[in-house]
């Protein structure tokens, strides 16, 4: 018999700030976290805006949690892990370390501890072999993200990272969902973390030509708009505690939402070009997994990267699966508020989806001034509105043809 | 570089390498390295940071006799730090 899966803890940090309250406030009030690039020579790049986490706020939050900074991606993962565990009532007391808890840790990241990797290669470039720090391997290995969380919070279930480009943390959530549904775990800490604002990594994204080159930071990121010209890179992290419904009820934990379906697929076609077949397969699988019909969905938190190719293909995919209900089920992209967090995008946007379900409010499509008629979805949301049905779909589509789709339901609807 | 200067730098470097919560202001020359949360992995980082900071080179076995912060400061002084 399969277990029902609920979400009992949330943690988030983005360019909009640290914590879920600030995030929801900004989303519902149309505040953007996108600014001119900080810490980089803007004149070197064609895309000159970014959605970067405030250094001072991050440092304070880490100090408050007694987390020592080591790598920006790992640091943010540790921070949101602490927040989510705290929210779920599962945070160990640092003064009295508890015995290990049988909680799994599954995090998504596309580039892992990128700051450490950049430092390592810079040291090698400048000083040769003798410049390489002896602990470069444990600092740079991608699973440092989940391993550091596991060690710090004594989470002794399996820990690993999922690398699936922009779908990484959505897939991480899907894996966590299945672990609980199929009885392999009672609690799984899932999430994603990403930070790539060093000169090298940022140059790689800049060279790929998928980021907006418009000047105005407030308006340059325009998902589903006719004038869209790509995304703005963001950084941050999101974490969610997944738990069996039975476990949550036994503990008396506050249920934030139910995760009731997951579907995934691979395009098996092209390394960067999205595929209608791949995406529709994942969307159908998610709906089937949840036992739902498109008309059951209250809103869609779309991948919505504002690249010409993604928004068009995603719109066609949703339309192909939803049919007529796509006329009335609102679709929004959260990325124009806090940037594209790549491997962390799915986790952060799932946190957003949970917050919208809880609040009964859906944020607007920021900067959608001229909806692209080829993106034939219900995008008419110039201002925040009410959520019309207590269920939502979250899509993530990554380079490599990685497609992951989650179905969520508002807490209290799980009977 | 004065010995006090070396001790101050040592304190900063060890703080970055340590896995423990230590009151670093109370660390003295008599404090043992073992008591400062420097495990074998952290020791690798410590040696790297010492070589980078003081612009010297040495092999790990040269530190076998080092037990305290003072011993380490003396070693660095002898190597021309």
Interface residues (C-beta under 8 A of the other chain):
Chain A: X66 X130 X133 X134 X135 X138
Chain B: X21 X41 X44 X45 X47 X48 X57
